[in-house]
Amino acid sequence: MIIQLLSNTPSKVAAYCERGLSVILLQNGVYAALSLIADYPKCTFYAVKNDYFASGLPRLENLILVSDMQWVDLCAQQHPVITIQQ
């Protein structure tokens, strides 16, 4: 299972992070990266590279940046995919 976060609302994925699930950040979700990594250091966090670089945020050591193709592969490998937008 993988969770996609498309908004800057880290609290929306807190329950999933507490269970140790992977989260991929897209669009405005990239702005939640610092907070999520600080609060859930044992979770795996991904961000779509183009979205992250467009945000102007500094590179974070514990954030795995992925291409669009890698994002598709992650979603294909980890079912179900839950998307949180608002």
PyMOL Python script that loads the backbone (N, CA, C, O; Angstrom):
from pymol import cmd

cmd.read_pdbstr("""\
ATOM      1  N   MET A   1       0.852  -1.178   0.000  1.00  0.00           N
ATOM      2  CA  MET A   1       0.000   0.000   0.000  1.00  0.00           C
ATOM      3  C   MET A   1       0.889   1.229   0.000  1.00  0.00           C
ATOM      4  O   MET A   1       1.920   1.268   0.672  1.00  0.00           O
ATOM      5  N   ILE A   2       0.480   2.222  -0.755  1.00  0.00           N
ATOM      6  CA  ILE A   2       1.182   3.503  -0.766  1.00  0.00           C
ATOM      7  C   ILE A   2       0.141   4.619  -0.721  1.00  0.00           C
ATOM      8  O   ILE A   2      -0.947   4.503  -1.285  1.00  0.00           O
ATOM      9  N   ILE A   3       0.497   5.688  -0.045  1.00  0.00           N
ATOM     10  CA  ILE A   3      -0.384   6.840   0.112  1.00  0.00           C
ATOM     11  C   ILE A   3       0.175   7.980  -0.724  1.00  0.00           C
ATOM     12  O   ILE A   3       1.369   8.271  -0.662  1.00  0.00           O
ATOM     13  N   GLN A   4      -0.680   8.623  -1.502  1.00  0.00           N
ATOM     14  CA  GLN A   4      -0.291   9.803  -2.273  1.00  0.00           C
ATOM     15  C   GLN A   4      -0.897  11.031  -1.600  1.00  0.00           C
ATOM     16  O   GLN A   4      -2.102  11.076  -1.351  1.00  0.00           O
ATOM     17  N   LEU A   5      -0.073  12.011  -1.311  1.00  0.00           N
ATOM     18  CA  LEU A   5      -0.555  13.252  -0.713  1.00  0.00           C
ATOM     19  C   LEU A   5      -0.361  14.377  -1.719  1.00  0.00           C
ATOM     20  O   LEU A   5       0.757  14.658  -2.151  1.00  0.00           O
ATOM     21  N   LEU A   6      -1.476  15.022  -2.088  1.00  0.00           N
ATOM     22  CA  LEU A   6      -1.439  16.090  -3.080  1.00  0.00           C
ATOM     23  C   LEU A   6      -1.693  17.472  -2.477  1.00  0.00           C
ATOM     24  O   LEU A   6      -1.808  18.452  -3.213  1.00  0.00           O
ATOM     25  N   SER A   7      -1.781  17.563  -1.160  1.00  0.00           N
ATOM     26  CA  SER A   7      -2.011  18.861  -0.518  1.00  0.00           C
ATOM     27  C   SER A   7      -1.064  19.018   0.667  1.00  0.00           C
ATOM     28  O   SER A   7      -0.539  18.036   1.193  1.00  0.00           O
ATOM     29  N   ASN A   8      -0.856  20.245   1.073  1.00  0.00           N
ATOM     30  CA  ASN A   8       0.039  20.534   2.183  1.00  0.00           C
ATOM     31  C   ASN A   8      -0.702  20.358   3.506  1.00  0.00           C
ATOM     32  O   ASN A   8      -0.890  21.312   4.260  1.00  0.00           O
ATOM     33  N   THR A   9      -1.113  19.134   3.771  1.00  0.00           N
ATOM     34  CA  THR A   9      -1.841  18.819   5.002  1.00  0.00           C
ATOM     35  C   THR A   9      -1.277  17.532   5.605  1.00  0.00           C
ATOM     36  O   THR A   9      -1.865  16.462   5.453  1.00  0.00           O
ATOM     37  N   PRO A  10      -0.131  17.639   6.291  1.00  0.00           N
ATOM     38  CA  PRO A  10       0.495  16.447   6.851  1.00  0.00           C
ATOM     39  C   PRO A  10      -0.413  15.649   7.784  1.00  0.00           C
ATOM     40  O   PRO A  10      -0.281  14.430   7.885  1.00  0.00           O
ATOM     41  N   SER A  11      -1.321  16.323   8.455  1.00  0.00           N
ATOM     42  CA  SER A  11      -2.209  15.630   9.400  1.00  0.00           C
ATOM     43  C   SER A  11      -3.110  14.609   8.698  1.00  0.00           C
ATOM     44  O   SER A  11      -3.562  13.646   9.318  1.00  0.00           O
ATOM     45  N   LYS A  12      -3.368  14.821   7.407  1.00  0.00           N
ATOM     46  CA  LYS A  12      -4.247  13.906   6.662  1.00  0.00           C
ATOM     47  C   LYS A  12      -3.629  12.516   6.480  1.00  0.00           C
ATOM     48  O   LYS A  12      -4.353  11.545   6.263  1.00  0.00           O
ATOM     49  N   VAL A  13      -2.306  12.412   6.566  1.00  0.00           N
ATOM     50  CA  VAL A  13      -1.647  11.119   6.401  1.00  0.00           C
ATOM     51  C   VAL A  13      -1.057  10.590   7.703  1.00  0.00           C
ATOM     52  O   VAL A  13      -0.377   9.564   7.699  1.00  0.00           O
ATOM     53  N   ALA A  14      -1.306  11.272   8.812  1.00  0.00           N
ATOM     54  CA  ALA A  14      -0.716  10.889  10.093  1.00  0.00           C
ATOM     55  C   ALA A  14      -1.037   9.448  10.476  1.00  0.00           C
ATOM     56  O   ALA A  14      -0.148   8.711  10.904  1.00  0.00           O
ATOM     57  N   ALA A  15      -2.278   9.044  10.330  1.00  0.00           N
ATOM     58  CA  ALA A  15      -2.664   7.676  10.707  1.00  0.00           C
ATOM     59  C   ALA A  15      -1.924   6.636   9.873  1.00  0.00           C
ATOM     60  O   ALA A  15      -1.570   5.570  10.378  1.00  0.00           O
ATOM     61  N   TYR A  16      -1.692   6.940   8.607  1.00  0.00           N
ATOM     62  CA  TYR A  16      -0.957   6.017   7.741  1.00  0.00           C
ATOM     63  C   TYR A  16       0.526   5.982   8.126  1.00  0.00           C
ATOM     64  O   TYR A  16       1.151   4.922   8.126  1.00  0.00           O
ATOM     65  N   CYS A  17       1.075   7.147   8.450  1.00  0.00           N
ATOM     66  CA  CYS A  17       2.480   7.219   8.847  1.00  0.00           C
ATOM     67  C   CYS A  17       2.712   6.479  10.163  1.00  0.00           C
ATOM     68  O   CYS A  17       3.744   5.835  10.348  1.00  0.00           O
ATOM     69  N   GLU A  18       1.760   6.575  11.059  1.00  0.00           N
ATOM     70  CA  GLU A  18       1.881   5.852  12.330  1.00  0.00           C
ATOM     71  C   GLU A  18       1.929   4.342  12.107  1.00  0.00           C
ATOM     72  O   GLU A  18       2.484   3.610  12.926  1.00  0.00           O
ATOM     73  N   ARG A  19       1.356   3.881  11.014  1.00  0.00           N
ATOM     74  CA  ARG A  19       1.382   2.458  10.659  1.00  0.00           C
ATOM     75  C   ARG A  19       2.626   2.109   9.842  1.00  0.00           C
ATOM     76  O   ARG A  19       2.835   0.946   9.494  1.00  0.00           O
ATOM     77  N   GLY A  20       3.453   3.114   9.534  1.00  0.00           N
ATOM     78  CA  GLY A  20       4.697   2.877   8.817  1.00  0.00           C
ATOM     79  C   GLY A  20       4.559   2.719   7.318  1.00  0.00           C
ATOM     80  O   GLY A  20       5.442   2.159   6.670  1.00  0.00           O
ATOM     81  N   LEU A  21       3.458   3.205   6.758  1.00  0.00           N
ATOM     82  CA  LEU A  21       3.243   3.079   5.324  1.00  0.00           C
ATOM     83  C   LEU A  21       4.048   4.126   4.551  1.00  0.00           C
ATOM     84  O   LEU A  21       4.371   5.190   5.078  1.00  0.00           O
ATOM     85  N   SER A  22       4.358   3.812   3.320  1.00  0.00           N
ATOM     86  CA  SER A  22       5.091   4.735   2.454  1.00  0.00           C
ATOM     87  C   SER A  22       4.160   5.821   1.942  1.00  0.00           C
ATOM     88  O   SER A  22       2.978   5.584   1.692  1.00  0.00           O
ATOM     89  N   VAL A  23       4.716   7.015   1.791  1.00  0.00           N
ATOM     90  CA  VAL A  23       3.943   8.161   1.308  1.00  0.00           C
ATOM     91  C   VAL A  23       4.698   8.794   0.145  1.00  0.00           C
ATOM     92  O   VAL A  23       5.909   9.001   0.212  1.00  0.00           O
ATOM     93  N   ILE A  24       3.964   9.096  -0.916  1.00  0.00           N
ATOM     94  CA  ILE A  24       4.554   9.817  -2.034  1.00  0.00           C
ATOM     95  C   ILE A  24       3.887  11.191  -2.128  1.00  0.00           C
ATOM     96  O   ILE A  24       2.661  11.301  -2.108  1.00  0.00           O
ATOM     97  N   LEU A  25       4.699  12.217  -2.229  1.00  0.00           N
ATOM     98  CA  LEU A  25       4.226  13.599  -2.232  1.00  0.00           C
ATOM     99  C   LEU A  25       4.223  14.134  -3.660  1.00  0.00           C
ATOM    100  O   LEU A  25       5.219  14.044  -4.378  1.00  0.00           O
ATOM    101  N   LEU A  26       3.084  14.692  -4.055  1.00  0.00           N
ATOM    102  CA  LEU A  26       2.914  15.247  -5.390  1.00  0.00           C
ATOM    103  C   LEU A  26       2.300  16.632  -5.271  1.00  0.00           C
ATOM    104  O   LEU A  26       1.661  16.953  -4.270  1.00  0.00           O
ATOM    105  N   GLN A  27       2.494  17.438  -6.284  1.00  0.00           N
ATOM    106  CA  GLN A  27       1.900  18.767  -6.362  1.00  0.00           C
ATOM    107  C   GLN A  27       2.155  19.526  -5.054  1.00  0.00           C
ATOM    108  O   GLN A  27       3.309  19.623  -4.636  1.00  0.00           O
ATOM    109  N   ASN A  28       1.125  20.066  -4.395  1.00  0.00           N
ATOM    110  CA  ASN A  28       1.325  20.827  -3.156  1.00  0.00           C
ATOM    111  C   ASN A  28       1.708  19.950  -1.974  1.00  0.00           C
ATOM    112  O   ASN A  28       2.098  20.464  -0.925  1.00  0.00           O
ATOM    113  N   GLY A  29       1.604  18.654  -2.123  1.00  0.00           N
ATOM    114  CA  GLY A  29       2.002  17.733  -1.057  1.00  0.00           C
ATOM    115  C   GLY A  29       3.483  17.821  -0.731  1.00  0.00           C
ATOM    116  O   GLY A  29       3.890  17.474   0.378  1.00  0.00           O
ATOM    117  N   VAL A  30       4.301  18.282  -1.680  1.00  0.00           N
ATOM    118  CA  VAL A  30       5.740  18.386  -1.417  1.00  0.00           C
ATOM    119  C   VAL A  30       6.038  19.350  -0.268  1.00  0.00           C
ATOM    120  O   VAL A  30       7.067  19.224   0.396  1.00  0.00           O
ATOM    121  N   TYR A  31       5.149  20.305  -0.034  1.00  0.00           N
ATOM    122  CA  TYR A  31       5.368  21.270   1.047  1.00  0.00           C
ATOM    123  C   TYR A  31       5.201  20.639   2.430  1.00  0.00           C
ATOM    124  O   TYR A  31       5.554  21.260   3.433  1.00  0.00           O
ATOM    125  N   ALA A  32       4.678  19.440   2.498  1.00  0.00           N
ATOM    126  CA  ALA A  32       4.523  18.721   3.769  1.00  0.00           C
ATOM    127  C   ALA A  32       5.744  17.872   4.093  1.00  0.00           C
ATOM    128  O   ALA A  32       5.803  17.276   5.169  1.00  0.00           O
ATOM    129  N   ALA A  33       6.705  17.801   3.204  1.00  0.00           N
ATOM    130  CA  ALA A  33       7.847  16.896   3.359  1.00  0.00           C
ATOM    131  C   ALA A  33       8.618  17.108   4.654  1.00  0.00           C
ATOM    132  O   ALA A  33       8.844  16.152   5.395  1.00  0.00           O
ATOM    133  N   LEU A  34       9.019  18.314   4.935  1.00  0.00           N
ATOM    134  CA  LEU A  34       9.839  18.575   6.121  1.00  0.00           C
ATOM    135  C   LEU A  34       9.117  18.166   7.393  1.00  0.00           C
ATOM    136  O   LEU A  34       9.706  17.521   8.260  1.00  0.00           O
ATOM    137  N   SER A  35       7.858  18.530   7.511  1.00  0.00           N
ATOM    138  CA  SER A  35       7.067  18.189   8.693  1.00  0.00           C
ATOM    139  C   SER A  35       6.913  16.672   8.853  1.00  0.00           C
ATOM    140  O   SER A  35       7.082  16.132   9.946  1.00  0.00           O
ATOM    141  N   LEU A  36       6.594  16.005   7.758  1.00  0.00           N
ATOM    142  CA  LEU A  36       6.388  14.555   7.820  1.00  0.00           C
ATOM    143  C   LEU A  36       7.669  13.809   8.171  1.00  0.00           C
ATOM    144  O   LEU A  36       7.656  12.892   8.992  1.00  0.00           O
ATOM    145  N   ILE A  37       8.765  14.203   7.552  1.00  0.00           N
ATOM    146  CA  ILE A  37      10.039  13.537   7.840  1.00  0.00           C
ATOM    147  C   ILE A  37      10.443  13.746   9.287  1.00  0.00           C
ATOM    148  O   ILE A  37      10.967  12.830   9.921  1.00  0.00           O
ATOM    149  N   ALA A  38      10.207  14.935   9.819  1.00  0.00           N
ATOM    150  CA  ALA A  38      10.538  15.225  11.217  1.00  0.00           C
ATOM    151  C   ALA A  38       9.658  14.419  12.175  1.00  0.00           C
ATOM    152  O   ALA A  38      10.140  13.916  13.190  1.00  0.00           O
ATOM    153  N   ASP A  39       8.371  14.298  11.854  1.00  0.00           N
ATOM    154  CA  ASP A  39       7.438  13.620  12.753  1.00  0.00           C
ATOM    155  C   ASP A  39       7.472  12.098  12.640  1.00  0.00           C
ATOM    156  O   ASP A  39       7.165  11.394  13.602  1.00  0.00           O
ATOM    157  N   TYR A  40       7.846  11.594  11.468  1.00  0.00           N
ATOM    158  CA  TYR A  40       7.825  10.143  11.217  1.00  0.00           C
ATOM    159  C   TYR A  40       9.122   9.698  10.548  1.00  0.00           C
ATOM    160  O   TYR A  40       9.119   9.307   9.381  1.00  0.00           O
ATOM    161  N   PRO A  41      10.230   9.757  11.284  1.00  0.00           N
ATOM    162  CA  PRO A  41      11.535   9.470  10.673  1.00  0.00           C
ATOM    163  C   PRO A  41      11.703   8.028  10.188  1.00  0.00           C
ATOM    164  O   PRO A  41      12.594   7.755   9.383  1.00  0.00           O
ATOM    165  N   LYS A  42      10.877   7.117  10.656  1.00  0.00           N
ATOM    166  CA  LYS A  42      11.009   5.714  10.244  1.00  0.00           C
ATOM    167  C   LYS A  42      10.210   5.384   8.985  1.00  0.00           C
ATOM    168  O   LYS A  42      10.332   4.283   8.449  1.00  0.00           O
ATOM    169  N   CYS A  43       9.407   6.308   8.517  1.00  0.00           N
ATOM    170  CA  CYS A  43       8.619   6.082   7.302  1.00  0.00           C
ATOM    171  C   CYS A  43       9.461   6.383   6.065  1.00  0.00           C
ATOM    172  O   CYS A  43      10.469   7.087   6.128  1.00  0.00           O
ATOM    173  N   THR A  44       9.022   5.837   4.958  1.00  0.00           N
ATOM    174  CA  THR A  44       9.664   6.124   3.678  1.00  0.00           C
ATOM    175  C   THR A  44       8.824   7.160   2.946  1.00  0.00           C
ATOM    176  O   THR A  44       7.625   6.972   2.741  1.00  0.00           O
ATOM    177  N   PHE A  45       9.460   8.242   2.558  1.00  0.00           N
ATOM    178  CA  PHE A  45       8.785   9.322   1.851  1.00  0.00           C
ATOM    179  C   PHE A  45       9.428   9.529   0.483  1.00  0.00           C
ATOM    180  O   PHE A  45      10.648   9.608   0.343  1.00  0.00           O
ATOM    181  N   TYR A  46       8.565   9.613  -0.506  1.00  0.00           N
ATOM    182  CA  TYR A  46       8.977   9.879  -1.879  1.00  0.00           C
ATOM    183  C   TYR A  46       8.352  11.214  -2.292  1.00  0.00           C
ATOM    184  O   TYR A  46       7.340  11.643  -1.738  1.00  0.00           O
ATOM    185  N   ALA A  47       8.975  11.852  -3.269  1.00  0.00           N
ATOM    186  CA  ALA A  47       8.381  13.042  -3.884  1.00  0.00           C
ATOM    187  C   ALA A  47       8.679  12.992  -5.373  1.00  0.00           C
ATOM    188  O   ALA A  47       9.761  12.578  -5.789  1.00  0.00           O
ATOM    189  N   VAL A  48       7.713  13.416  -6.165  1.00  0.00           N
ATOM    190  CA  VAL A  48       7.935  13.500  -7.600  1.00  0.00           C
ATOM    191  C   VAL A  48       8.937  14.636  -7.823  1.00  0.00           C
ATOM    192  O   VAL A  48       8.713  15.778  -7.422  1.00  0.00           O
ATOM    193  N   LYS A  49      10.022  14.290  -8.462  1.00  0.00           N
ATOM    194  CA  LYS A  49      11.164  15.195  -8.629  1.00  0.00           C
ATOM    195  C   LYS A  49      10.771  16.542  -9.234  1.00  0.00           C
ATOM    196  O   LYS A  49      11.171  17.586  -8.719  1.00  0.00           O
ATOM    197  N   ASN A  50      10.002  16.534 -10.310  1.00  0.00           N
ATOM    198  CA  ASN A  50       9.627  17.796 -10.968  1.00  0.00           C
ATOM    199  C   ASN A  50       8.805  18.684 -10.043  1.00  0.00           C
ATOM    200  O   ASN A  50       9.010  19.897 -10.015  1.00  0.00           O
ATOM    201  N   ASP A  51       7.890  18.110  -9.297  1.00  0.00           N
ATOM    202  CA  ASP A  51       7.080  18.886  -8.355  1.00  0.00           C
ATOM    203  C   ASP A  51       7.954  19.464  -7.247  1.00  0.00           C
ATOM    204  O   ASP A  51       7.793  20.620  -6.855  1.00  0.00           O
ATOM    205  N   TYR A  52       8.878  18.649  -6.747  1.00  0.00           N
ATOM    206  CA  TYR A  52       9.721  19.099  -5.646  1.00  0.00           C
ATOM    207  C   TYR A  52      10.655  20.225  -6.090  1.00  0.00           C
ATOM    208  O   TYR A  52      10.783  21.233  -5.394  1.00  0.00           O
ATOM    209  N   PHE A  53      11.298  20.062  -7.230  1.00  0.00           N
ATOM    210  CA  PHE A  53      12.204  21.113  -7.706  1.00  0.00           C
ATOM    211  C   PHE A  53      11.452  22.397  -8.035  1.00  0.00           C
ATOM    212  O   PHE A  53      11.981  23.490  -7.836  1.00  0.00           O
ATOM    213  N   ALA A  54      10.234  22.279  -8.531  1.00  0.00           N
ATOM    214  CA  ALA A  54       9.423  23.460  -8.841  1.00  0.00           C
ATOM    215  C   ALA A  54       9.047  24.234  -7.585  1.00  0.00           C
ATOM    216  O   ALA A  54       8.795  25.437  -7.652  1.00  0.00           O
ATOM    217  N   SER A  55       9.006  23.558  -6.442  1.00  0.00           N
ATOM    218  CA  SER A  55       8.613  24.212  -5.187  1.00  0.00           C
ATOM    219  C   SER A  55       9.691  25.147  -4.656  1.00  0.00           C
ATOM    220  O   SER A  55       9.390  26.068  -3.896  1.00  0.00           O
ATOM    221  N   GLY A  56      10.931  24.926  -5.043  1.00  0.00           N
ATOM    222  CA  GLY A  56      12.024  25.740  -4.529  1.00  0.00           C
ATOM    223  C   GLY A  56      12.493  25.331  -3.145  1.00  0.00           C
ATOM    224  O   GLY A  56      13.312  26.022  -2.539  1.00  0.00           O
ATOM    225  N   LEU A  57      11.985  24.221  -2.641  1.00  0.00           N
ATOM    226  CA  LEU A  57      12.389  23.739  -1.317  1.00  0.00           C
ATOM    227  C   LEU A  57      13.798  23.168  -1.366  1.00  0.00           C
ATOM    228  O   LEU A  57      14.238  22.686  -2.410  1.00  0.00           O
ATOM    229  N   PRO A  58      14.514  23.223  -0.230  1.00  0.00           N
ATOM    230  CA  PRO A  58      15.863  22.651  -0.207  1.00  0.00           C
ATOM    231  C   PRO A  58      15.806  21.120  -0.256  1.00  0.00           C
ATOM    232  O   PRO A  58      14.817  20.513   0.156  1.00  0.00           O
ATOM    233  N   ARG A  59      16.855  20.521  -0.752  1.00  0.00           N
ATOM    234  CA  ARG A  59      16.947  19.062  -0.829  1.00  0.00           C
ATOM    235  C   ARG A  59      16.976  18.490   0.586  1.00  0.00           C
ATOM    236  O   ARG A  59      17.737  18.959   1.432  1.00  0.00           O
ATOM    237  N   LEU A  60      16.149  17.477   0.842  1.00  0.00           N
ATOM    238  CA  LEU A  60      16.082  16.819   2.148  1.00  0.00           C
ATOM    239  C   LEU A  60      16.712  15.439   2.046  1.00  0.00           C
ATOM    240  O   LEU A  60      16.417  14.674   1.128  1.00  0.00           O
ATOM    241  N   GLU A  61      17.573  15.136   2.989  1.00  0.00           N
ATOM    242  CA  GLU A  61      18.328  13.887   2.954  1.00  0.00           C
ATOM    243  C   GLU A  61      17.439  12.643   2.972  1.00  0.00           C
ATOM    244  O   GLU A  61      17.741  11.672   2.279  1.00  0.00           O
ATOM    245  N   ASN A  62      16.366  12.648   3.738  1.00  0.00           N
ATOM    246  CA  ASN A  62      15.528  11.461   3.893  1.00  0.00           C
ATOM    247  C   ASN A  62      14.330  11.430   2.956  1.00  0.00           C
ATOM    248  O   ASN A  62      13.375  10.692   3.199  1.00  0.00           O
ATOM    249  N   LEU A  63      14.367  12.203   1.913  1.00  0.00           N
ATOM    250  CA  LEU A  63      13.295  12.233   0.923  1.00  0.00           C
ATOM    251  C   LEU A  63      13.818  11.653  -0.381  1.00  0.00           C
ATOM    252  O   LEU A  63      14.819  12.124  -0.920  1.00  0.00           O
ATOM    253  N   ILE A  64      13.145  10.640  -0.882  1.00  0.00           N
ATOM    254  CA  ILE A  64      13.559   9.989  -2.118  1.00  0.00           C
ATOM    255  C   ILE A  64      12.843  10.664  -3.278  1.00  0.00           C
ATOM    256  O   ILE A  64      11.616  10.616  -3.370  1.00  0.00           O
ATOM    257  N   LEU A  65      13.604  11.289  -4.157  1.00  0.00           N
ATOM    258  CA  LEU A  65      13.021  11.956  -5.323  1.00  0.00           C
ATOM    259  C   LEU A  65      12.911  10.952  -6.462  1.00  0.00           C
ATOM    260  O   LEU A  65      13.859  10.227  -6.765  1.00  0.00           O
ATOM    261  N   VAL A  66      11.740  10.923  -7.086  1.00  0.00           N
ATOM    262  CA  VAL A  66      11.493   9.959  -8.158  1.00  0.00           C
ATOM    263  C   VAL A  66      11.008  10.675  -9.418  1.00  0.00           C
ATOM    264  O   VAL A  66      10.390  11.738  -9.356  1.00  0.00           O
ATOM    265  N   SER A  67      11.305  10.065 -10.550  1.00  0.00           N
ATOM    266  CA  SER A  67      10.817  10.583 -11.831  1.00  0.00           C
ATOM    267  C   SER A  67       9.349  10.192 -11.995  1.00  0.00           C
ATOM    268  O   SER A  67       8.807   9.430 -11.194  1.00  0.00           O
ATOM    269  N   ASP A  68       8.722  10.714 -13.026  1.00  0.00           N
ATOM    270  CA  ASP A  68       7.336  10.344 -13.307  1.00  0.00           C
ATOM    271  C   ASP A  68       7.207   8.841 -13.555  1.00  0.00           C
ATOM    272  O   ASP A  68       6.255   8.213 -13.092  1.00  0.00           O
ATOM    273  N   MET A  69       8.153   8.273 -14.275  1.00  0.00           N
ATOM    274  CA  MET A  69       8.124   6.829 -14.556  1.00  0.00           C
ATOM    275  C   MET A  69       8.277   6.009 -13.271  1.00  0.00           C
ATOM    276  O   MET A  69       7.602   4.995 -13.097  1.00  0.00           O
ATOM    277  N   GLN A  70       9.155   6.445 -12.381  1.00  0.00           N
ATOM    278  CA  GLN A  70       9.350   5.744 -11.112  1.00  0.00           C
ATOM    279  C   GLN A  70       8.098   5.845 -10.247  1.00  0.00           C
ATOM    280  O   GLN A  70       7.757   4.900  -9.536  1.00  0.00           O
ATOM    281  N   TRP A  71       7.416   6.978 -10.302  1.00  0.00           N
ATOM    282  CA  TRP A  71       6.163   7.152  -9.562  1.00  0.00           C
ATOM    283  C   TRP A  71       5.122   6.144 -10.045  1.00  0.00           C
ATOM    284  O   TRP A  71       4.444   5.504  -9.242  1.00  0.00           O
ATOM    285  N   VAL A  72       5.005   6.011 -11.357  1.00  0.00           N
ATOM    286  CA  VAL A  72       4.062   5.044 -11.923  1.00  0.00           C
ATOM    287  C   VAL A  72       4.435   3.630 -11.470  1.00  0.00           C
ATOM    288  O   VAL A  72       3.561   2.845 -11.103  1.00  0.00           O
ATOM    289  N   ASP A  73       5.721   3.306 -11.495  1.00  0.00           N
ATOM    290  CA  ASP A  73       6.172   1.983 -11.063  1.00  0.00           C
ATOM    291  C   ASP A  73       5.854   1.733  -9.586  1.00  0.00           C
ATOM    292  O   ASP A  73       5.408   0.645  -9.221  1.00  0.00           O
ATOM    293  N   LEU A  74       6.082   2.732  -8.747  1.00  0.00           N
ATOM    294  CA  LEU A  74       5.763   2.592  -7.316  1.00  0.00           C
ATOM    295  C   LEU A  74       4.283   2.278  -7.116  1.00  0.00           C
ATOM    296  O   LEU A  74       3.923   1.389  -6.345  1.00  0.00           O
ATOM    297  N   CYS A  75       3.447   3.008  -7.809  1.00  0.00           N
ATOM    298  CA  CYS A  75       2.003   2.800  -7.678  1.00  0.00           C
ATOM    299  C   CYS A  75       1.592   1.434  -8.207  1.00  0.00           C
ATOM    300  O   CYS A  75       0.690   0.800  -7.658  1.00  0.00           O
ATOM    301  N   ALA A  76       2.244   0.978  -9.264  1.00  0.00           N
ATOM    302  CA  ALA A  76       1.919  -0.328  -9.834  1.00  0.00           C
ATOM    303  C   ALA A  76       2.346  -1.467  -8.913  1.00  0.00           C
ATOM    304  O   ALA A  76       1.705  -2.518  -8.882  1.00  0.00           O
ATOM    305  N   GLN A  77       3.418  -1.261  -8.173  1.00  0.00           N
ATOM    306  CA  GLN A  77       3.954  -2.305  -7.293  1.00  0.00           C
ATOM    307  C   GLN A  77       3.250  -2.365  -5.946  1.00  0.00           C
ATOM    308  O   GLN A  77       3.214  -3.424  -5.321  1.00  0.00           O
ATOM    309  N   GLN A  78       2.695  -1.264  -5.493  1.00  0.00           N
ATOM    310  CA  GLN A  78       2.142  -1.195  -4.140  1.00  0.00           C
ATOM    311  C   GLN A  78       0.645  -0.930  -4.192  1.00  0.00           C
ATOM    312  O   GLN A  78       0.211   0.219  -4.265  1.00  0.00           O
ATOM    313  N   HIS A  79      -0.124  -1.978  -4.153  1.00  0.00           N
ATOM    314  CA  HIS A  79      -1.576  -1.854  -4.168  1.00  0.00           C
ATOM    315  C   HIS A  79      -2.121  -2.047  -2.768  1.00  0.00           C
ATOM    316  O   HIS A  79      -1.563  -2.853  -2.024  1.00  0.00           O
ATOM    317  N   PRO A  80      -3.163  -1.367  -2.366  1.00  0.00           N
ATOM    318  CA  PRO A  80      -3.837  -0.305  -3.108  1.00  0.00           C
ATOM    319  C   PRO A  80      -3.066   1.008  -3.014  1.00  0.00           C
ATOM    320  O   PRO A  80      -2.141   1.162  -2.217  1.00  0.00           O
ATOM    321  N   VAL A  81      -3.482   1.938  -3.854  1.00  0.00           N
ATOM    322  CA  VAL A  81      -2.947   3.298  -3.831  1.00  0.00           C
ATOM    323  C   VAL A  81      -4.063   4.197  -3.313  1.00  0.00           C
ATOM    324  O   VAL A  81      -5.150   4.249  -3.890  1.00  0.00           O
ATOM    325  N   ILE A  82      -3.787   4.898  -2.228  1.00  0.00           N
ATOM    326  CA  ILE A  82      -4.770   5.811  -1.647  1.00  0.00           C
ATOM    327  C   ILE A  82      -4.295   7.234  -1.919  1.00  0.00           C
ATOM    328  O   ILE A  82      -3.158   7.584  -1.603  1.00  0.00           O
ATOM    329  N   THR A  83      -5.158   8.046  -2.499  1.00  0.00           N
ATOM    330  CA  THR A  83      -4.821   9.426  -2.840  1.00  0.00           C
ATOM    331  C   THR A  83      -5.598  10.380  -1.947  1.00  0.00           C
ATOM    332  O   THR A  83      -6.818  10.288  -1.817  1.00  0.00           O
ATOM    333  N   ILE A  84      -4.854  11.305  -1.332  1.00  0.00           N
ATOM    334  CA  ILE A  84      -5.475  12.314  -0.465  1.00  0.00           C
ATOM    335  C   ILE A  84      -5.197  13.676  -1.091  1.00  0.00           C
ATOM    336  O   ILE A  84      -4.046  14.078  -1.265  1.00  0.00           O
ATOM    337  N   GLN A  85      -6.286  14.377  -1.427  1.00  0.00           N
ATOM    338  CA  GLN A  85      -6.148  15.654  -2.120  1.00  0.00           C
ATOM    339  C   GLN A  85      -6.451  16.862  -1.238  1.00  0.00           C
ATOM    340  O   GLN A  85      -5.788  17.890  -1.375  1.00  0.00           O
ATOM    341  N   GLN A  86      -7.407  16.774  -0.358  1.00  0.00           N
ATOM    342  CA  GLN A  86      -7.792  17.938   0.439  1.00  0.00           C
ATOM    343  C   GLN A  86      -7.749  17.650   1.903  1.00  0.00           C
ATOM    344  O   GLN A  86      -8.046  18.527   2.714  1.00  0.00           O
TER     345      GLN A  86
END
""", "prot")
cmd.dss("prot")
cmd.show_as("cartoon", "prot")
cmd.util.cbc("prot")
cmd.orient("prot")
